[in-house]
């Protein structure tokens, strides 16, 4: 179906294939972090003591929920190295759960006094 969103896919008449829909979750802190990582990545491509590719990949990872172009680049990475992307996204989810648990413990600790 051209132009219809079905089960998270967006199909267009111009393309024979369907692409997954991108859900953007804007956050100023994630944008600032992602752009700083991208800047470090560009510097790392020139300077021998910084790992440029690593910082570029981290910057795109952080910005994938902020910009459509970053989500498309992350989609390419996901197609190229699917097992690594799954591990990275699992680690991010685990970190988010741990951070939420720590925030809840701090909230309970300070609400008792």
Buried (B, 14 or more C-beta within 10 A) or exposed (E): EEEEEEEEEBBEEEEEEBBEEBEEEEEEEBBEBBBBBBEBBBEBEEEEEBBBEEBBBBBBBBBBBBBEEBBEBBBEBBEEEEEEBEEBBEEEEEEEEEEEEEEEEEEEEEEEE
